Amino acid sequence: MEDIAAERKKIDALDRKLLRIVSRRLAVARRIGVLKVTRGKRVVDRAREKEVRLNWRANAKASGVPVRDAMAVLRALLAMSKTEQKKVKR
């Protein structure tokens, strides 16, 4: 039987990986923000957000992650991405 402390160490390692991925996602969002500014586009792109939501919903189902929970994570990620894009000088 696994030890609780050992399992928690696994969670901690996964959390570090998740945060590195979130950091990389935000860096890409910033670069997209720069591109949007140079092209005169708005930060919010409803069509793209809809596409991302549909992808997340499908991927959550395929991965066995409750869709409601996955969508809560996505809402946080989208808010973080928008914040990063709004920091880009217009």
C-alpha positions in Angstrom: 0.0 0.0 0.0 1.3 3.4 -1.0 2.3 5.9 1.7 0.3 9.2 1.8 3.5 11.2 1.9 4.8 9.5 -1.2 1.5 10.2 -3.0 1.6 13.8 -1.9 5.1 14.1 -3.4 3.7 12.9 -6.7 1.0 15.6 -6.5 3.6 18.2 -5.7 5.6 17.2 -8.8 2.5 17.3 -11.0 1.6 20.7 -9.6 5.1 22.0 -10.5 4.7 20.6 -14.1 1.2 22.2 -14.4 2.5 25.6 -13.3 5.4 25.4 -15.8 2.8 24.6 -18.5 0.6 27.5 -17.4 3.7 29.8 -17.5 4.4 28.7 -21.1 0.7 29.2 -22.0 0.8 32.7 -20.7 4.0 33.5 -22.6 2.2 32.4 -25.8 -0.8 34.5 -24.9 1.5 37.5 -24.5 3.0 36.9 -28.0 -0.5 36.6 -29.4 -1.3 39.9 -27.7 1.6 41.6 -29.4 0.4 40.2 -32.8 -3.2 41.4 -32.1 -1.9 44.9 -31.4 0.2 45.0 -34.5 -2.9 43.9 -36.5 -5.3 46.2 -34.8 -7.3 43.4 -33.3 -9.2 43.4 -30.0 -8.0 41.2 -27.0 -11.3 39.3 -26.8 -11.9 36.9 -29.7 -15.3 35.3 -29.0 -15.0 32.9 -31.9 -11.7 31.6 -30.7 -12.9 31.3 -27.2 -15.8 29.2 -28.3 -13.5 27.0 -30.3 -11.2 26.5 -27.2 -14.2 25.7 -25.0 -15.4 23.1 -27.4 -11.9 21.6 -27.5 -11.7 21.6 -23.7 -15.1 20.0 -23.3 -14.2 17.2 -25.8 -10.8 16.6 -24.3 -12.2 16.6 -20.7 -14.7 13.9 -21.7 -12.0 11.9 -23.5 -9.7 12.2 -20.5 -12.3 11.3 -17.9 -12.1 14.7 -16.3 -15.5 16.1 -15.1 -16.4 18.7 -17.8 -17.7 21.2 -15.2 -14.4 21.1 -13.4 -12.4 21.3 -16.6 -14.4 24.3 -17.7 -13.7 26.1 -14.4 -9.9 25.6 -15.0 -10.4 26.9 -18.5 -12.2 30.0 -17.3 -9.2 30.8 -15.0 -6.8 30.3 -17.9 -8.7 32.5 -20.2 -8.9 35.2 -17.6 -5.1 35.0 -17.1 -4.5 35.1 -20.8 -6.7 38.1 -21.3 -4.9 39.9 -18.5 -1.5 39.2 -20.1 -2.8 40.4 -23.5 -4.1 43.6 -22.0 -0.7 44.4 -20.6 0.6 44.8 -24.2 1.1 48.4 -25.1 -1.4 49.7 -27.6 
